[in-house]
Amino acid sequence: MVDDRTLELIHAEIDAELDAAARDELDRRLQSDPDARILRDELGKVAAALQRMAAPIAPARLHELLM
């Protein structure tokens, strides 16, 4: 199981929010934890797939109701 800090760093990496110190910390954690490497790879694939998806278009009626 991947600890909370490693998961936090993985999410920050996917969101391109890592500074140099956090990048080094994540790299060290990934080197020592094969489960973390697998999780990072899988989450990266999911994030990439989501970015390729077209944004859904809301029905006009929904927009009217929200306004």
N, C-alpha and C positions, 0 to 999 in steps of 0.2 A: 504494500500500500504506500502511496506517495504522500509525504507529509504536507501540511498546509502551506508552509513557506515555499516549498518547491513548486507546488501547484500555482501559488500566487506569481512566482517568477515565470512559469511557463505561460500563464495568461498574459503577463506583461510583455513577454517576448512576442507572442502572437499579435498583440495590439501595438507593437513597435514602441513600447514605452520603457524600455530598459536603458539605464545609464551604464557607463563602463563598469562600475563596481558591481551592479546587479548582474550584468552580463557575465562577469568573472565568477560570481557566486553561483549562478545557474550552471555555467560550464563545469565547475567543480562538482556540483550535485549530480549532474548528468553523467559525469565520468564514473561516479561511484555507485550509481543506482540504475540498473538496467530497466526496472519498471518505470522509472521516470522518463527514460529515453523513449520507451514504447509509447507512453501516454503523450509525451510531447509530439511525437510523430503523428499519432492518431488525431490529436486535437488540431494539429496543423493542417491535416488533410480535411477535416471538417470545416475549419475556417476558410480554407481555399475554395471548397465546394460552395460554401455560403456566399462568398464574394462573387462567384461566377453566376449565381442565380439572378434573374431579373427581379427588380422590385415589383411587388404586386400592385395592381391598380385598384384602388378602392372604388366601389360603386358610387355614382354621383349622389344617390339618395343618402348614403352614409355620411358623405361630406355635408350635405344639407342638415342632417340631424345633429351632427356635431357642432355646427355653427349655430 
